[in-house]
Structure formats: C-alpha cells, structure tokens
C-alpha cells in the first residue's frame, strides 16, 4: 500500500535528484523508495553468493580479530615478487 510523505529538502538537491531520476528513466519517488529500502534492510549474505567450492574452507584457518587484510596481501605480494 502506498502512502504520501512530505519531506523538506534543499531546493538544489531536489533539482539535481529530479535530473538524475529523469536521466535514469525512473521516478523520484521510485529512487527514494529504493534508497530507503536499502538503508533499512539489514544485509544478510545468502549462501548462493559463495561459490560451493569455497564452503569447505570455512573454519579451516583461524583468523584473529586484529587481522589486517591489506597488510597480509602486501606481504604475500612482496614475498612473491621480491624473491
């Protein structure tokens, strides 16, 4: 069921949003509804997002809370290319 909603938004933002909606072929109401749905729906990863061949890997490597993925990748790349 749809309901009307009154918002107070800066005029320049409204104009840019209307232009964006028109260029994307959607209504401003549709854009705002989509945004609010994404904003208020908690993300729950679905099992089908993970390739089946990776399922057996879960839990096989203990990870610490202080793991810095970027540092780990940097170290791996350094070892690989600076032998």
C-alpha positions as CSV (number, residue, x, y, z in Angstrom):
1,X,0.0,0.0,0.0
2,X,1.5,3.4,-1.0
3,X,1.2,6.4,1.3
4,X,2.1,10.0,0.7
5,X,5.2,11.5,2.5
6,X,6.1,15.2,2.8
7,X,9.8,15.9,3.1
8,X,11.7,19.2,3.5
9,X,14.8,19.1,1.3
10,X,17.1,21.8,0.0
11,X,15.8,23.0,-3.4
12,X,19.1,22.5,-5.2
13,X,19.2,18.9,-4.0
14,X,15.6,18.3,-5.3
15,X,16.5,19.7,-8.7
16,X,19.6,17.5,-9.0
17,X,17.6,14.5,-7.8
18,X,14.9,15.2,-10.4
19,X,17.5,15.5,-13.2
20,X,19.1,12.2,-12.0
21,X,15.8,10.4,-11.9
22,X,14.9,11.6,-15.4
23,X,18.2,10.6,-16.9
24,X,17.9,7.2,-15.3
25,X,14.4,6.7,-16.5
26,X,12.9,6.4,-13.0
27,X,10.6,8.5,-10.9
28,X,12.0,10.4,-8.0
29,X,9.6,8.5,-5.7
30,X,11.0,5.2,-7.0
31,X,14.6,6.3,-6.4
32,X,13.8,7.5,-2.8
33,X,11.8,4.3,-2.1
34,X,14.7,2.1,-3.4
35,X,17.2,4.1,-1.3
36,X,15.1,3.8,1.9
37,X,14.6,0.1,1.4
38,X,18.4,-0.5,1.0
39,X,19.0,1.8,4.0
40,X,16.6,0.0,6.3
41,X,17.0,-3.6,5.2
42,X,19.8,-5.4,7.1
43,X,22.3,-7.1,4.9
44,X,22.2,-10.9,5.2
45,X,24.6,-12.7,2.9
46,X,22.9,-15.5,1.1
47,X,24.6,-18.9,0.8
48,X,24.3,-18.8,-3.0
49,X,26.6,-15.8,-3.1
50,X,29.5,-18.0,-2.0
51,X,30.8,-20.5,-4.6
52,X,30.3,-24.1,-3.5
53,X,33.9,-25.0,-3.7
54,X,34.8,-22.4,-1.0
55,X,32.3,-23.8,1.5
56,X,34.7,-26.5,2.8
57,X,37.3,-23.8,3.5
58,X,35.2,-22.0,6.2
59,X,36.7,-22.6,9.6
60,X,39.9,-24.2,8.3
61,X,42.1,-21.1,9.0
62,X,41.8,-19.4,12.4
63,X,41.6,-15.6,12.0
64,X,42.4,-13.1,14.7
65,X,40.3,-10.0,15.3
66,X,43.3,-7.8,14.6
67,X,44.0,-9.2,11.2
68,X,44.9,-6.5,8.7
69,X,44.0,-7.9,5.3
70,X,45.7,-5.2,3.3
71,X,49.0,-5.8,5.2
72,X,48.7,-9.5,4.7
73,X,48.1,-9.1,0.9
74,X,51.1,-6.7,0.7
75,X,53.3,-9.2,2.5
76,X,52.2,-12.0,0.2
77,X,52.9,-9.9,-2.9
78,X,56.3,-8.8,-1.6
79,X,57.3,-12.4,-1.0
80,X,56.0,-13.5,-4.4
81,X,57.7,-10.8,-6.5
82,X,60.8,-10.0,-4.4
83,X,62.2,-13.4,-4.0
